């Protein structure tokens, strides 16, 4: 099963602040889940976990709005926090006195409650962005790499539009077209629904 929790707060980067609603995804069964992203307020996430074992708190990337409830959530559910090391500098801004517990490792998988999610490195929105593909469940958790409407934002520190377009083209558009894309903000979509606009923009930039 996959469950959605939404939380509201502030995304801060490069001196700017934006009010955002984040999607937090729980993947597993009635005994065990993995939590993907820990945004703004740990309590709604704890409530959704509802006493189940949490195998890991998996961070799609290191922007503050995806990690700012991670340590409080770890303390509440006693689960390891995993983040790709290329985003450690973003983690350190939010948690200068605390560390993650392990790395998100591309080519491996995250297991929880009978689900196996392959880790796919998709840099561009940030250097350590990763997506998580559940082939049996026919979905991918895309974080801020791919949204309903196209690629995630670039143009701020540590982000690059040609890089994110290449990541989506080479790592996500290769998935079956009917694969559901569960995003870090906003509505879900499918690979086929986003294909044309991604490829058009990539062609435009010569990626």
N, C-alpha and C positions, 0 to 999 in steps of 0.2 A: 504494500500500500504506500501511497505518497500523500502527505498532508501538508497544507499551506498554513503558515502563521504570518500575519502582516504586523509590522511595527512601524511607528513614525518617529522621525527625529531629524537631525541635521547632518548633512554631508559637508565636510569642510576640507578644502584643499587650495593651496596657492593663495591663501588669504581670503578666499571667498567662502560663503556659507549658503546652502540651499536646503529648504525643507523637502524631505523625501519620505516616501513610503517604501519600505523594503519587504521583499518576499523572503521568508525563511522556510526551507523545505525539510520535512522529516520523512525519511525513507526507511521502511522496515516492516515489522508486523506487530502483533499485539504484545510481544515480549521485549523486542529490541528495535531500536532505531538509530540511525545516524542523522545528525543535525547538520544541514548545510547552510552556513552563515549564521551569525549571532549578532543581530542588529538591534541597537538602541536600548532594548529593555529585555532583560533575561526572563522576567516573570511569566509573560505569555508563552514563552517557549517551554519553560518548566511545566506550566499548566498543560500544554499540549502533550508533552512527554508523558505526563500522568503516571509517574512511577516506573515506567519501563526502563530497562537498561539502555544507556546511550553508549554505543560502541566508539563514537568519535564526534567531535565538533570540527567539521571540515569547512575551511574558509576558502571560498572561490577566489578571493584576492584580498589584498591588504588595506583597501580604503576604509577609512574610519567607520563609515556607516554599515559596513559588513562585519566589523570585528569589535565594535565598542561595547557589546554585551558578552564577549567571549569569556573573559576571566570570571565574571560573576556567574555565568552559566556553568563553567568548569567547576567552580566551587559548589554549585548547587547539585550537579548531577554526577560529579566525579568521573569526567571523561577527558581524554586527551584532546588538545587543540592541535590541528594540523594545518600548515600553511606552506606554500611553495617558498623556498628560501629567497628567490629573487624579489619577493615583496617584503623582506625583513625590515627594510628601512621605513616602510609605511607602518608596520607593526610597532616599531620603536617610537614613532611619534605619539601613538596612543598609549603605549605601555612601556615607558622607558625603564621601569623597574620590574618587569615581568617578562617571561619568555614563553614561547610555544612549547609543545611537548614532542613534536615530530614534524616531519616534512610530508607534504603532498608530493608523491613521486610519480611523474608521468610514466605510463607503461605498466603501472601496477593497478590494483583495484581496491575499492572500499567495499567492505562487506557489512551488511546489517540485515537481520531478520529475513534471510533467504534471498536478498538482493545482492548482486555484484555490479558495481559501477566502475567502469574503466576510467582511469585518470588520463585526460587529454590536455596537454599544455597548449594554451591559446593566447600567447602574449599579444599586447597591443593596447588594450585599455589600461593595463599595468603590466610590468615585466613578468609577474608571476601568476597571471590569470590562468585558471584551469577550468575545464568543463568536465562533467561526469556523466558518462553514457551507460545507461541500463539497457542493454540489448534485448533482454527478455521482456522488460517492461515497456520497451519501445518509447523511451524518453531520454532526453539529455537535460541536465541542469546546467544552464549556460552562464550563470552569474551575470556579469555586466558585459560579456563578450558579444552576445547576440540577443536582440530584443524583438518584440513584435513591432516591426517598422524598420529594422535594419541593425547595423553594427552599433556597439556601445560607443560612448563619447570618447573622443580623443582631443588633443589640443591643450591638455594640461600636463603637469609634470609627469614624467615617466611614461607618457602615452604616445602612440604614433599610429596614424590612420593607415598607411600602407601595411604596417605590421599586422594590425587587427584584421584588415581585409584578407591578407594572406593566410592568417590563422583560420578564419572562418572558411575560406575557400578550400584550403588543404585538409583541414581537420574536421569540420562540421558538415560542409556540403557533400562530403563523401558518405555520410550516413544515409540510410533509407529516407526517401523524401517524405514519407508519412510520419517520421519520427516527431513526437511532440517535444517542443522546446519550452521548458519551464524556466523563466527568466528571474533575474534578481530584482526587477521592478516591473510593475505593470502586468499586462495580460500574457498568457502563454500563446505560442504560435506553432508553426511546423517548419521543418527544413525547406520544403517546397515553397511555402508562402514567402520565404525571405530570399530565395535563391536569386531571382532575377535582379533585384535591386542591389544585392551584394556584388554580383558579377558585373553589373553595369558600372558601378562605382569603381571596382577594381580595374576594369578596362579603361575608364576615364583617367585614372591615375597611373596607368601603365604598370600595374602590379602583376 
